[in-house]
Amino acid sequence: MTRQVIFTKNAPQAIGTYSQAVRAGDTVYVSGQIPLDPVSGELVTGDIEAEIRRVFENLKAIAEAAGGGLDRVVKLTVFLTDLAHFPKVNEIMATYFSEPYPARAAVGVAQLPRGARVEMECVLHLG
């Protein structure tokens, strides 16, 4: 199976040895996104809502660069340093997704890269 690297300037550059996403057949694996501004490369600061929205915008930009959109997400994984923010994730997620919703997991973690409070990764199916 051929692998294709997905890249867009509308999402943050990778900050390590990984690709923004990789397409294998009709499946796209999107790397974890933290609330980095794609222009400045800096972490979005302020309230958790702004951070969560930035992450969804980053995922959306990568999904579009892969030839799909968030409506093609079949699996979403959310990492939070404080699970008390999970209701806010649900609230904001409802503005980006409609039924049928993707499968999802939420994981509480001690730390995330660059001190972020939220990170998400997803899998899209383009077939």
C-alpha positions as protocol buffer text, in pm:
chain_id: "A"
residue {
  index: 1
  type: MET
  ca { x: 0 y: 0 z: 0 }
}
residue {
  index: 2
  type: THR
  ca { x: 129 y: 345 z: -88 }
}
residue {
  index: 3
  type: ARG
  ca { x: 166 y: 602 z: 186 }
}
residue {
  index: 4
  type: GLN
  ca { x: 118 y: 972 z: 111 }
}
residue {
  index: 5
  type: VAL
  ca { x: 229 y: 1246 z: 348 }
}
residue {
  index: 6
  type: ILE
  ca { x: -31 y: 1520 z: 399 }
}
residue {
  index: 7
  type: PHE
  ca { x: 88 y: 1874 z: 460 }
}
residue {
  index: 8
  type: THR
  ca { x: -81 y: 2214 z: 480 }
}
residue {
  index: 9
  type: LYS
  ca { x: 40 y: 2558 z: 581 }
}
residue {
  index: 10
  type: ASN
  ca { x: -305 y: 2610 z: 737 }
}
residue {
  index: 11
  type: ALA
  ca { x: -207 y: 2391 z: 1032 }
}
residue {
  index: 12
  type: PRO
  ca { x: 102 y: 2405 z: 1253 }
}
residue {
  index: 13
  type: GLN
  ca { x: 428 y: 2263 z: 1124 }
}
residue {
  index: 14
  type: ALA
  ca { x: 531 y: 1937 z: 1289 }
}
residue {
  index: 15
  type: ILE
  ca { x: 743 y: 2006 z: 1597 }
}
residue {
  index: 16
  type: GLY
  ca { x: 915 y: 1669 z: 1585 }
}
residue {
  index: 17
  type: THR
  ca { x: 988 y: 1370 z: 1367 }
}
residue {
  index: 18
  type: TYR
  ca { x: 635 y: 1315 z: 1236 }
}
residue {
  index: 19
  type: SER
  ca { x: 401 y: 1425 z: 957 }
}
residue {
  index: 20
  type: GLN
  ca { x: 84 y: 1628 z: 1003 }
}
residue {
  index: 21
  type: ALA
  ca { x: -97 y: 1328 z: 855 }
}
residue {
  index: 22
  type: VAL
  ca { x: -36 y: 1018 z: 648 }
}
residue {
  index: 23
  type: ARG
  ca { x: -280 y: 871 z: 398 }
}
residue {
  index: 24
  type: ALA
  ca { x: -275 y: 495 z: 344 }
}
residue {
  index: 25
  type: GLY
  ca { x: -534 y: 392 z: 88 }
}
residue {
  index: 26
  type: ASP
  ca { x: -862 y: 559 z: 182 }
}
residue {
  index: 27
  type: THR
  ca { x: -760 y: 610 z: 545 }
}
residue {
  index: 28
  type: VAL
  ca { x: -591 y: 924 z: 680 }
}
residue {
  index: 29
  type: TYR
  ca { x: -416 y: 923 z: 1015 }
}
residue {
  index: 30
  type: VAL
  ca { x: -389 y: 1274 z: 1157 }
}
residue {
  index: 31
  type: SER
  ca { x: -115 y: 1335 z: 1414 }
}
residue {
  index: 32
  type: GLY
  ca { x: -199 y: 1482 z: 1752 }
}
residue {
  index: 33
  type: GLN
  ca { x: -271 y: 1854 z: 1734 }
}
residue {
  index: 34
  type: ILE
  ca { x: -220 y: 2093 z: 2021 }
}
residue {
  index: 35
  type: PRO
  ca { x: -349 y: 2453 z: 2014 }
}
residue {
  index: 36
  type: LEU
  ca { x: -64 y: 2596 z: 1811 }
}
residue {
  index: 37
  type: ASP
  ca { x: -136 y: 2892 z: 1587 }
}
residue {
  index: 38
  type: PRO
  ca { x: -28 y: 2789 z: 1235 }
}
residue {
  index: 39
  type: VAL
  ca { x: 106 y: 3137 z: 1153 }
}
residue {
  index: 40
  type: SER
  ca { x: 308 y: 3215 z: 1465 }
}
residue {
  index: 41
  type: GLY
  ca { x: 379 y: 2860 z: 1577 }
}
residue {
  index: 42
  type: GLU
  ca { x: 296 y: 2973 z: 1929 }
}
residue {
  index: 43
  type: LEU
  ca { x: 58 y: 2811 z: 2173 }
}
residue {
  index: 44
  type: VAL
  ca { x: -283 y: 2980 z: 2186 }
}
residue {
  index: 45
  type: THR
  ca { x: -330 y: 3123 z: 2532 }
}
residue {
  index: 46
  type: GLY
  ca { x: -636 y: 3232 z: 2721 }
}
residue {
  index: 47
  type: ASP
  ca { x: -937 y: 3026 z: 2805 }
}
residue {
  index: 48
  type: ILE
  ca { x: -974 y: 2656 z: 2737 }
}
residue {
  index: 49
  type: GLU
  ca { x: -1245 y: 2727 z: 2480 }
}
residue {
  index: 50
  type: ALA
  ca { x: -997 y: 2912 z: 2255 }
}
residue {
  index: 51
  type: GLU
  ca { x: -751 y: 2626 z: 2290 }
}
residue {
  index: 52
  type: ILE
  ca { x: -1008 y: 2359 z: 2202 }
}
residue {
  index: 53
  type: ARG
  ca { x: -1132 y: 2558 z: 1901 }
}
residue {
  index: 54
  type: ARG
  ca { x: -775 y: 2602 z: 1774 }
}
residue {
  index: 55
  type: VAL
  ca { x: -722 y: 2226 z: 1793 }
}
residue {
  index: 56
  type: PHE
  ca { x: -1041 y: 2158 z: 1596 }
}
residue {
  index: 57
  type: GLU
  ca { x: -939 y: 2420 z: 1338 }
}
residue {
  index: 58
  type: ASN
  ca { x: -600 y: 2251 z: 1300 }
}
residue {
  index: 59
  type: LEU
  ca { x: -764 y: 1910 z: 1254 }
}
residue {
  index: 60
  type: LYS
  ca { x: -1007 y: 2060 z: 1004 }
}
residue {
  index: 61
  type: ALA
  ca { x: -728 y: 2217 z: 797 }
}
residue {
  index: 62
  type: ILE
  ca { x: -538 y: 1889 z: 779 }
}
residue {
  index: 63
  type: ALA
  ca { x: -854 y: 1692 z: 693 }
}
residue {
  index: 64
  type: GLU
  ca { x: -925 y: 1935 z: 410 }
}
residue {
  index: 65
  type: ALA
  ca { x: -566 y: 1910 z: 284 }
}
residue {
  index: 66
  type: ALA
  ca { x: -617 y: 1533 z: 269 }
}
residue {
  index: 67
  type: GLY
  ca { x: -922 y: 1577 z: 47 }
}
residue {
  index: 68
  type: GLY
  ca { x: -1188 y: 1537 z: 313 }
}
residue {
  index: 69
  type: GLY
  ca { x: -1331 y: 1723 z: 605 }
}
residue {
  index: 70
  type: LEU
  ca { x: -1428 y: 1665 z: 965 }
}
residue {
  index: 71
  type: ASP
  ca { x: -1739 y: 1484 z: 838 }
}
residue {
  index: 72
  type: ARG
  ca { x: -1502 y: 1203 z: 733 }
}
residue {
  index: 73
  type: VAL
  ca { x: -1358 y: 1151 z: 1082 }
}
residue {
  index: 74
  type: VAL
  ca { x: -1434 y: 799 z: 1206 }
}
residue {
  index: 75
  type: LYS
  ca { x: -1225 y: 811 z: 1525 }
}
residue {
  index: 76
  type: LEU
  ca { x: -1126 y: 1103 z: 1747 }
}
residue {
  index: 77
  type: THR
  ca { x: -900 y: 1079 z: 2050 }
}
residue {
  index: 78
  type: VAL
  ca { x: -892 y: 1366 z: 2300 }
}
residue {
  index: 79
  type: PHE
  ca { x: -615 y: 1411 z: 2554 }
}
residue {
  index: 80
  type: LEU
  ca { x: -676 y: 1653 z: 2843 }
}
residue {
  index: 81
  type: THR
  ca { x: -457 y: 1750 z: 3135 }
}
residue {
  index: 82
  type: ASP
  ca { x: -779 y: 1820 z: 3330 }
}
residue {
  index: 83
  type: LEU
  ca { x: -1085 y: 1607 z: 3256 }
}
residue {
  index: 84
  type: ALA
  ca { x: -1300 y: 1883 z: 3406 }
}
residue {
  index: 85
  type: HIS
  ca { x: -1266 y: 2045 z: 3060 }
}
residue {
  index: 86
  type: PHE
  ca { x: -1438 y: 1750 z: 2890 }
}
residue {
  index: 87
  type: PRO
  ca { x: -1787 y: 1911 z: 2894 }
}
residue {
  index: 88
  type: LYS
  ca { x: -1638 y: 2209 z: 2705 }
}
residue {
  index: 89
  type: VAL
  ca { x: -1492 y: 1967 z: 2448 }
}
residue {
  index: 90
  type: ASN
  ca { x: -1841 y: 1819 z: 2399 }
}
residue {
  index: 91
  type: GLU
  ca { x: -1997 y: 2164 z: 2363 }
}
residue {
  index: 92
  type: ILE
  ca { x: -1744 y: 2283 z: 2105 }
}
residue {
  index: 93
  type: MET
  ca { x: -1729 y: 1949 z: 1924 }
}
residue {
  index: 94
  type: ALA
  ca { x: -2103 y: 1982 z: 1854 }
}
residue {
  index: 95
  type: THR
  ca { x: -2027 y: 2293 z: 1645 }
}
residue {
  index: 96
  type: TYR
  ca { x: -1777 y: 2102 z: 1427 }
}
residue {
  index: 97
  type: PHE
  ca { x: -1950 y: 1763 z: 1395 }
}
residue {
  index: 98
  type: SER
  ca { x: -2302 y: 1640 z: 1331 }
}
residue {
  index: 99
  type: GLU
  ca { x: -2454 y: 1296 z: 1360 }
}
residue {
  index: 100
  type: PRO
  ca { x: -2341 y: 1033 z: 1306 }
}
residue {
  index: 101
  type: TYR
  ca { x: -2059 y: 1134 z: 1538 }
}
residue {
  index: 102
  type: PRO
  ca { x: -1721 y: 964 z: 1516 }
}
residue {
  index: 103
  type: ALA
  ca { x: -1609 y: 705 z: 1766 }
}
residue {
  index: 104
  type: ARG
  ca { x: -1418 y: 883 z: 2041 }
}
residue {
  index: 105
  type: ALA
  ca { x: -1199 y: 834 z: 2345 }
}
residue {
  index: 106
  type: ALA
  ca { x: -1101 y: 1088 z: 2608 }
}
residue {
  index: 107
  type: VAL
  ca { x: -785 y: 1035 z: 2807 }
}
residue {
  index: 108
  type: GLY
  ca { x: -663 y: 1225 z: 3112 }
}
residue {
  index: 109
  type: VAL
  ca { x: -288 y: 1284 z: 3097 }
}
residue {
  index: 110
  type: ALA
  ca { x: -30 y: 1443 z: 3325 }
}
residue {
  index: 111
  type: GLN
  ca { x: 136 y: 1656 z: 3057 }
}
residue {
  index: 112
  type: LEU
  ca { x: 120 y: 1749 z: 2690 }
}
residue {
  index: 113
  type: PRO
  ca { x: 382 y: 1901 z: 2459 }
}
residue {
  index: 114
  type: ARG
  ca { x: 467 y: 2268 z: 2517 }
}
residue {
  index: 115
  type: GLY
  ca { x: 246 y: 2281 z: 2824 }
}
residue {
  index: 116
  type: ALA
  ca { x: -76 y: 2248 z: 2622 }
}
residue {
  index: 117
  type: ARG
  ca { x: -393 y: 2151 z: 2807 }
}
residue {
  index: 118
  type: VAL
  ca { x: -558 y: 1971 z: 2513 }
}
residue {
  index: 119
  type: GLU
  ca { x: -442 y: 1754 z: 2224 }
}
residue {
  index: 120
  type: MET
  ca { x: -648 y: 1561 z: 1969 }
}
residue {
  index: 121
  type: GLU
  ca { x: -573 y: 1312 z: 1696 }
}
residue {
  index: 122
  type: CYS
  ca { x: -811 y: 1155 z: 1449 }
}
residue {
  index: 123
  type: VAL
  ca { x: -858 y: 901 z: 1174 }
}
residue {
  index: 124
  type: LEU
  ca { x: -1049 y: 984 z: 856 }
}
residue {
  index: 125
  type: HIS
  ca { x: -1196 y: 748 z: 599 }
}
residue {
  index: 126
  type: LEU
  ca { x: -1218 y: 900 z: 252 }
}
residue {
  index: 127
  type: GLY
  ca { x: -1366 y: 600 z: 66 }
}
